[in-house]
Amino acid sequence: MRLANKIGLVTAAGSGMGRAGAIRFAKEGACVGVVDLDQAAVNDVVAEIEAAGGKAIGIACDLRDDANARRIVKEIADAFGGLDFVWNHVGHPGPAAVEGIDMADYDLAMDLNVRSVLVTTEAALPELRVRGGGALLYTASISGLKGSPFSPVYAAAKFGVVGMVRSLAGRYAKDKIRVNAVYPGITDTPMGRVFVARPDQQSTQGQDREAILANMASTLPMGRAATPTDVANAALFLVSDEAEYVSGVALPVDGAAIA
Ligand SMILES: NC(=O)c1ccc[n+]([C@@H]2O[C@H](COP(=O)([O-])OP(=O)(O)OC[C@H]3O[C@@H](n4cnc5c(N)ncnc54)[C@H](O)[C@@H]3O)[C@@H](O)[C@H]2O)c1
């Protein structure tokens, strides 16, 4: 098993890629902390992991609150006896508008995409050091590599995540703490449906988000959007010891969209 004897934490693990990652990591032998705002979703993911013979602990909380973003690390490390990796996956699309921008939505996007993951990182560093190193993984986006005309605040936040990842990789290399990011393209999740509905409100008016996603996916190089499992598989490599000499990397999981 690729994560035997590892202890990890996944945020936004109640749905989409985070959920797929938590389940995949547990199948590969990790004890997994499952963190999400949605209590029912957390219970569901923990139950699925346990039913398959894995080990998981769920914490339902709002990661916008610094105290929560910090305490999840301690609770999981205390419960399982340490911490080897964190997938800081939580994020938020933020506002589409610039003129008439909703600044409360701006704050939410910055708090979840940047602030909360930094707070969780701060809490995780001493736990990883105690184990002689570990892995910090972040979720950026192809909008962290190129501009996103319909989600400018989101792009600003994800460019921020990229800057944080590259900076922390050098800073903590001597501690054997590896810092990487995945850059999903459009992914078949509830949040993916928010993004695809944005570009052309006129031509997509009246269509449901399923139809918009299907149309959009058909224009991508591989003719489909990413699945949560596509991204979870890339995440698995980056948090595992197979990636022992891989740090500071931004791995697109976008079926060649950005290429
Ligand atoms: N879906 C995409 O197309 C796409 C593309 C690139 C990057 N991303 C990034 O992937 C991450 C999540 O995306 P997804 O598509 O897997 O999401 P999703 O829509 O499937 O799930 C998001 C989860 O986040 C949880 N959540 C929301 N607010 C929270 C909060 N304040 N505290 C704790 N949990 C909270 C929700 O309850 C939900 O379970 C984000 O960082 C996002 O920016 C998504």
The ligand as an SDF file (V2000), in Angstrom:
LIG
                    3D

 44 48  0  0  0  0  0  0  0  0999 V2000
  -14.2330   21.9140   -9.5710 N   0  0  0  0  0  0  0  0  0  0  0  0
  -13.3790   22.5650  -10.3370 C   0  0  0  0  0  0  0  0  0  0  0  0
  -13.5820   22.7050  -11.5650 O   0  0  0  0  0  0  0  0  0  0  0  0
  -12.1020   23.0810   -9.7420 C   0  0  0  0  0  0  0  0  0  0  0  0
  -11.0390   23.4010  -10.6200 C   0  0  0  0  0  0  0  0  0  0  0  0
   -9.8410   23.8440  -10.0810 C   0  0  0  0  0  0  0  0  0  0  0  0
   -9.6980   23.9430   -8.7090 C   0  0  0  0  0  0  0  0  0  0  0  0
  -10.7360   23.6370   -7.8870 N   0  0  0  0  0  0  0  0  0  0  0  0
  -10.4940   23.7460   -6.4340 C   0  0  0  0  0  0  0  0  0  0  0  0
  -10.7840   22.5010   -5.8050 O   0  0  0  0  0  0  0  0  0  0  0  0
  -11.2040   22.7500   -4.4440 C   0  0  0  0  0  0  0  0  0  0  0  0
  -12.5800   22.1670   -4.1480 C   0  0  0  0  0  0  0  0  0  0  0  0
  -13.2140   21.9430   -5.2880 O   0  0  0  0  0  0  0  0  0  0  0  0
  -14.1980   20.6920   -5.5740 P   0  0  0  0  0  0  0  0  0  0  0  0
  -14.5790   20.9040   -6.9830 O   0  0  0  0  0  0  0  0  0  0  0  0
  -13.5900   19.4200   -5.1150 O   0  0  0  0  0  0  0  0  0  0  0  0
  -15.4020   21.1230   -4.6240 O   0  0  0  0  0  0  0  0  0  0  0  0
  -16.8740   20.5930   -4.3170 P   0  0  0  0  0  0  0  0  0  0  0  0
  -17.8030   21.6250   -4.7990 O   0  0  0  0  0  0  0  0  0  0  0  0
  -17.0640   19.1850   -4.7850 O   0  0  0  0  0  0  0  0  0  0  0  0
  -16.8060   20.5680   -2.7100 O   0  0  0  0  0  0  0  0  0  0  0  0
  -16.4310   21.6550   -1.9450 C   0  0  0  0  0  0  0  0  0  0  0  0
  -16.4990   21.2290   -0.4950 C   0  0  0  0  0  0  0  0  0  0  0  0
  -15.9800   22.3030    0.2860 O   0  0  0  0  0  0  0  0  0  0  0  0
  -16.7410   22.3700    1.4710 C   0  0  0  0  0  0  0  0  0  0  0  0
  -16.6420   23.7000    2.0450 N   0  0  0  0  0  0  0  0  0  0  0  0
  -17.1380   24.8510    1.5220 C   0  0  0  0  0  0  0  0  0  0  0  0
  -16.9090   25.8740    2.3690 N   0  0  0  0  0  0  0  0  0  0  0  0
  -16.2450   25.3710    3.4260 C   0  0  0  0  0  0  0  0  0  0  0  0
  -15.7690   25.9280    4.6320 C   0  0  0  0  0  0  0  0  0  0  0  0
  -15.9310   27.2340    4.9090 N   0  0  0  0  0  0  0  0  0  0  0  0
  -15.1390   25.1270    5.5350 N   0  0  0  0  0  0  0  0  0  0  0  0
  -15.0010   23.7940    5.2680 C   0  0  0  0  0  0  0  0  0  0  0  0
  -15.4330   23.2110    4.1440 N   0  0  0  0  0  0  0  0  0  0  0  0
  -16.0590   23.9840    3.2330 C   0  0  0  0  0  0  0  0  0  0  0  0
  -18.1570   22.0660    1.0040 C   0  0  0  0  0  0  0  0  0  0  0  0
  -18.9960   21.6780    2.0850 O   0  0  0  0  0  0  0  0  0  0  0  0
  -17.9260   20.9640   -0.0290 C   0  0  0  0  0  0  0  0  0  0  0  0
  -18.0230   19.6680    0.5510 O   0  0  0  0  0  0  0  0  0  0  0  0
  -11.1820   24.2420   -4.2670 C   0  0  0  0  0  0  0  0  0  0  0  0
   -9.9370   24.6310   -3.7390 O   0  0  0  0  0  0  0  0  0  0  0  0
  -11.3320   24.7310   -5.6890 C   0  0  0  0  0  0  0  0  0  0  0  0
  -10.8880   26.0430   -5.8380 O   0  0  0  0  0  0  0  0  0  0  0  0
  -11.9410   23.2280   -8.3760 C   0  0  0  0  0  0  0  0  0  0  0  0
  1  2  1  0
  2  3  2  0
  2  4  1  0
  4  5  1  0
  4 44  2  0
  5  6  2  0
  6  7  1  0
  7  8  2  0
  8  9  1  0
  8 44  1  0
  9 10  1  0
  9 42  1  0
 10 11  1  0
 11 12  1  0
 11 40  1  0
 12 13  1  0
 13 14  1  0
 14 15  2  0
 14 16  1  0
 14 17  1  0
 17 18  1  0
 18 19  2  0
 18 20  1  0
 18 21  1  0
 21 22  1  0
 22 23  1  0
 23 24  1  0
 23 38  1  0
 24 25  1  0
 25 26  1  0
 25 36  1  0
 26 27  1  0
 26 35  1  0
 27 28  2  0
 28 29  1  0
 29 30  1  0
 29 35  2  0
 30 31  1  0
 30 32  2  0
 32 33  1  0
 33 34  2  0
 34 35  1  0
 36 37  1  0
 36 38  1  0
 38 39  1  0
 40 41  1  0
 40 42  1  0
 42 43  1  0
M  CHG  2   8   1  16  -1
M  END
$$$$
